[in-house]
Amino acid sequence: MPSQSCIRWVCVALAAAGALGGCAVGPDYRPPRTDTADTWQAVTRYEALATGPAQREADPQSLADWWTALEDPLLTQLIEQAVTENKTVQAAMARVVEARARRGAAAAPFWPTIGASVSASRTDSEARRGGSEADLPPGAGQRDVSGSNETYSAGLDSSWELDLFGARRRAYQASAAQFEATQAELRDVLVTLLGDIALTYTTIRTTQSRLDYAERNLEAQRDLLEITRWRAEAGLATALDVEQARTSYEQTQAQLPALQSSLYQSMHRLAVLTGQPPGALAELLEERRPIPAAPAEVVTGVPADVIRRRPDIHRAERQLAAQTAQVGVATAALYPSLSLSGFIGLTAPSAGDLFSDGLSSDRLGATLSLPVFRGGALRQNLAAQNALLDQALANYEQTVLTALEEVENALTAWANEQRRQAALVEAAQSARVARELALLRYNSGLVDFQTVLTADRTLLSVEDQLASSRGELTANLIRLYKALGGGWSVFPQ
């Protein structure tokens, strides 16, 4: 049995540990306060936003499945597939599982460790028998006496380091916050993925629309080339007119390969985003469909909503909390540590007697250790952790600023693209009329062939810009939803 003094010593240690149980050195975490404006600058700058519903509180459901506002069933199908099949999402899910396991491991030091052990030892001893050589008769030497002692033991070992100054609690806080940061990272991956899928899909439909315009203009230019040849044969047009018509036709023809390359590259990208080989979606997307139309209005809420909603901001905030706890761990390393150890089992002089005739043996002890000299390593580590805390705070603040910037930029781009598209619609209508008039006046001999070519090129350019603008307006809306942090809740918790 342990001695009474040892038991009393351990009881005193436990009492001290209990008294210090609520003590955790280092800073306690407080979420940073971020001041934001009451409204977006773009809302006050553009009338279309100021008179719309942009400043109302954003509907959580409309942000959760924002892509449904585009009313494209195929896009919805691709997004649903990507959520489960995308490899980046799967890797982020695995990181969440890892972080959860690390959080569980961080809770283990709160409990004692217990292990079973079996040991065997042998001690040899040797002694000289008799007096000194001067006291012995001539020819008589000292005689050696030797012996050995064997000890066998088996039992349970236990140890427990008491959390006097909160090192274990701070470590667990850091691990728990890091787990939550990893969950936020998964949500951020989803926000990025859904935005990338919608943007790539919109690029595909935009490129197909541009191909439609180019092919229609190419057909019209082919007809114009044939008409010019007939007129030249009849003496009503010159060889120069024919060559100019052919040049215009070939220039339009030259645009098609670049558009087709862009189209198939986007298809390959979309397939990979959905977790499939690059060519897997070519047949599904081959049929040309309209560009998903952006709704006329969007609700963004106020800047404070973005800070609460965006997962990348939540991740940065949780990383700040984790690093605050790490400062506490480094601070606790400067203080004493108290550990208890014990053993209970059997001992015997031979292995055969261990479990049949072994003696009961137990041991209980406590160790108090204090770092005296480590070459300044502990304080330097604390300084390093404080520097990491400063980095985490700066990273959080930068993440907030970047998020607000992205929303402002997306709102600005969306509002301006609406104005640009309205002008292009009028320009395209005028360009079609101008081309028809130019062709009629040319056939009547009132204008030269260069006027027809100019009208033709203008129409092709304006229609191509209009198709690009329609795609860009939808893309800007997607970027806005992405900047607002929408879409991550599509994934089951």
Beta strands, then each sheet from edge to edge (+ up, - down):
strand 1: 113-129
strand 2: 143-162
strand 3: 337-348
strand 4: 359-369
sheet 1: 1+ 2- 3+ 4-
end
